[in-house]
Amino acid sequence: MWQKWGTVNEGLTMLKTIMIGRYLSIQGQFVRTTPSGLVVVKVGNKTFMGRPVQKRHAA
């Protein structure tokens, strides 16, 4: 399964995770970043806009 995923996309798809509200996160194909800093992702035929999830380093 993982090999098929990598073969189909060949590194052309970047996934991003965004937060919508306080508790809902969505992961999808990166579309663009708005001038206000929000990120737009596409899941299927729907697009969502939200705050990007920041990477955290282990303590």
Secondary structure, DSSP 8 states (H G I E B T S, - for coil): -HHHHHHHHTT---EEEEEETTTEEEEEEEEEE-TTS-EEEEETTEEEEEEE-------
